[in-house]
Amino acid sequence: MIERRRKAVAGSSGLSFKLGVLLLLLLPAVFSGCSAGTGPEAVVEQFYALWEEQDYAAMYELLDSSSRETYSAESFAGRYGEIDRLIGLEAVELKEMEARESSVERASFSLPAALESSAVGTIPVRYSVELSREKKGAPWLLRWHPGLIFPELNDERTVDLRRELPERGTLTCRSGELLAGPGRFKEVGAVPGVYKDEQSFAAAVG
């Protein structure tokens, strides 16, 4: 009876040891899964993915404290919303990021992208993105400015959409004589049968 109990205890001890080893093997995988996607590149991708969804509140959560002190959540969302409606934003396509600076607490990237819009089609842009964090292990946050919408933007500049019709080009013959081109002219019309002396009328307007 005592021998059976010893075998049972020994068996349970072996099972506990195997479970402990299994847990130790699984822990690195679990922790690596939790830490995935927390790098600065992932934060940049998340920021622009949220822009495509027009989730301005979630975008604002990725800004650093300095940016939040400079720009309120209302002004941030208002500027994005106004521009998105103006150009008819449909998609934000990111290209491959190029690292410019990388350290424990700072990172910067050159980011080519394409904005798909219903108003003007594809708009190619290149962003200069800077991120920072307070210490190792802290979340990466963006240093935001209007240039992350369009690189030419700043606090004073705005976006304005104007539609202009192109002018007709000139067409000349080999001798240089103008055959067609832009210019001003007058057009006169007449209804046949209204004027008694049509020849005199034609001579007067000709």
Contacts in CASP RR format, 6 or more apart in sequence:
PFRMAT RR
TARGET T0000
AUTHOR 0000-0000-0000
METHOD contacts of the structure
MODEL  1
MIERRRKAVAGSSGLSFKLGVLLLLLLPAVFSGCSAGTGPEAVVEQFYAL
WEEQDYAAMYELLDSSSRETYSAESFAGRYGEIDRLIGLEAVELKEMEAR
ESSVERASFSLPAALESSAVGTIPVRYSVELSREKKGAPWLLRWHPGLIF
PELNDERTVDLRRELPERGTLTCRSGELLAGPGRFKEVGAVPGVYKDEQS
FAAAVG
38 139 0 8 1.000
38 140 0 8 1.000
39 140 0 8 1.000
40 107 0 8 1.000
40 109 0 8 1.000
40 131 0 8 1.000
40 140 0 8 1.000
41 97 0 8 1.000
41 109 0 8 1.000
43 62 0 8 1.000
43 131 0 8 1.000
43 139 0 8 1.000
43 140 0 8 1.000
43 141 0 8 1.000
43 142 0 8 1.000
44 97 0 8 1.000
44 109 0 8 1.000
44 111 0 8 1.000
44 129 0 8 1.000
44 131 0 8 1.000
44 142 0 8 1.000
45 94 0 8 1.000
46 62 0 8 1.000
47 59 0 8 1.000
47 62 0 8 1.000
47 142 0 8 1.000
48 92 0 8 1.000
48 94 0 8 1.000
48 113 0 8 1.000
49 92 0 8 1.000
50 56 0 8 1.000
50 58 0 8 1.000
50 59 0 8 1.000
50 62 0 8 1.000
51 59 0 8 1.000
51 80 0 8 1.000
51 89 0 8 1.000
51 92 0 8 1.000
52 89 0 8 1.000
52 91 0 8 1.000
52 92 0 8 1.000
54 80 0 8 1.000
54 81 0 8 1.000
54 84 0 8 1.000
54 89 0 8 1.000
56 73 0 8 1.000
56 76 0 8 1.000
56 77 0 8 1.000
56 78 0 8 1.000
56 80 0 8 1.000
56 81 0 8 1.000
57 73 0 8 1.000
57 77 0 8 1.000
59 76 0 8 1.000
59 80 0 8 1.000
60 68 0 8 1.000
60 73 0 8 1.000
60 76 0 8 1.000
60 77 0 8 1.000
62 141 0 8 1.000
62 142 0 8 1.000
63 71 0 8 1.000
63 76 0 8 1.000
63 141 0 8 1.000
63 142 0 8 1.000
63 143 0 8 1.000
63 144 0 8 1.000
64 131 0 8 1.000
64 132 0 8 1.000
64 141 0 8 1.000
64 142 0 8 1.000
64 143 0 8 1.000
64 144 0 8 1.000
65 141 0 8 1.000
66 143 0 8 1.000
67 141 0 8 1.000
67 142 0 8 1.000
67 143 0 8 1.000
67 144 0 8 1.000
67 145 0 8 1.000
71 144 0 8 1.000
76 144 0 8 1.000
79 146 0 8 1.000
79 149 0 8 1.000
80 149 0 8 1.000
82 159 0 8 1.000
83 89 0 8 1.000
83 149 0 8 1.000
83 150 0 8 1.000
83 159 0 8 1.000
86 119 0 8 1.000
86 159 0 8 1.000
86 161 0 8 1.000
87 115 0 8 1.000
87 117 0 8 1.000
87 118 0 8 1.000
87 119 0 8 1.000
87 120 0 8 1.000
87 123 0 8 1.000
87 159 0 8 1.000
87 161 0 8 1.000
88 117 0 8 1.000
88 118 0 8 1.000
88 119 0 8 1.000
89 115 0 8 1.000
89 116 0 8 1.000
89 117 0 8 1.000
90 116 0 8 1.000
90 117 0 8 1.000
90 118 0 8 1.000
91 115 0 8 1.000
91 116 0 8 1.000
92 113 0 8 1.000
92 114 0 8 1.000
92 115 0 8 1.000
92 116 0 8 1.000
93 113 0 8 1.000
93 114 0 8 1.000
93 115 0 8 1.000
93 116 0 8 1.000
94 111 0 8 1.000
94 112 0 8 1.000
94 113 0 8 1.000
95 111 0 8 1.000
95 112 0 8 1.000
95 113 0 8 1.000
95 114 0 8 1.000
96 112 0 8 1.000
97 109 0 8 1.000
97 110 0 8 1.000
97 111 0 8 1.000
98 109 0 8 1.000
98 110 0 8 1.000
98 111 0 8 1.000
99 107 0 8 1.000
99 108 0 8 1.000
99 109 0 8 1.000
100 108 0 8 1.000
100 109 0 8 1.000
100 110 0 8 1.000
100 128 0 8 1.000
101 107 0 8 1.000
101 108 0 8 1.000
104 135 0 8 1.000
104 136 0 8 1.000
105 132 0 8 1.000
105 133 0 8 1.000
105 134 0 8 1.000
105 135 0 8 1.000
105 136 0 8 1.000
106 130 0 8 1.000
106 131 0 8 1.000
106 132 0 8 1.000
107 130 0 8 1.000
107 131 0 8 1.000
107 132 0 8 1.000
107 140 0 8 1.000
108 128 0 8 1.000
108 129 0 8 1.000
108 130 0 8 1.000
108 131 0 8 1.000
109 127 0 8 1.000
109 128 0 8 1.000
109 129 0 8 1.000
110 126 0 8 1.000
110 127 0 8 1.000
110 128 0 8 1.000
110 129 0 8 1.000
111 126 0 8 1.000
111 127 0 8 1.000
111 128 0 8 1.000
111 129 0 8 1.000
112 124 0 8 1.000
112 125 0 8 1.000
112 126 0 8 1.000
112 127 0 8 1.000
113 124 0 8 1.000
113 125 0 8 1.000
113 126 0 8 1.000
113 127 0 8 1.000
114 122 0 8 1.000
114 123 0 8 1.000
114 124 0 8 1.000
114 125 0 8 1.000
115 122 0 8 1.000
115 123 0 8 1.000
115 125 0 8 1.000
116 122 0 8 1.000
116 123 0 8 1.000
117 123 0 8 1.000
119 161 0 8 1.000
120 161 0 8 1.000
125 150 0 8 1.000
125 151 0 8 1.000
126 151 0 8 1.000
127 147 0 8 1.000
127 148 0 8 1.000
127 151 0 8 1.000
128 151 0 8 1.000
129 142 0 8 1.000
129 148 0 8 1.000
130 142 0 8 1.000
130 143 0 8 1.000
131 140 0 8 1.000
131 141 0 8 1.000
131 142 0 8 1.000
131 143 0 8 1.000
132 140 0 8 1.000
132 141 0 8 1.000
132 143 0 8 1.000
133 139 0 8 1.000
133 140 0 8 1.000
133 141 0 8 1.000
142 148 0 8 1.000
145 154 0 8 1.000
146 153 0 8 1.000
146 154 0 8 1.000
146 155 0 8 1.000
146 157 0 8 1.000
147 153 0 8 1.000
147 154 0 8 1.000
150 159 0 8 1.000
153 159 0 8 1.000
167 182 0 8 1.000
168 180 0 8 1.000
168 181 0 8 1.000
168 182 0 8 1.000
169 180 0 8 1.000
169 181 0 8 1.000
169 182 0 8 1.000
170 178 0 8 1.000
170 180 0 8 1.000
170 181 0 8 1.000
170 182 0 8 1.000
171 178 0 8 1.000
171 179 0 8 1.000
171 180 0 8 1.000
171 181 0 8 1.000
172 178 0 8 1.000
172 179 0 8 1.000
173 179 0 8 1.000
188 205 0 8 1.000
190 198 0 8 1.000
190 201 0 8 1.000
190 202 0 8 1.000
190 205 0 8 1.000
192 198 0 8 1.000
195 201 0 8 1.000
END
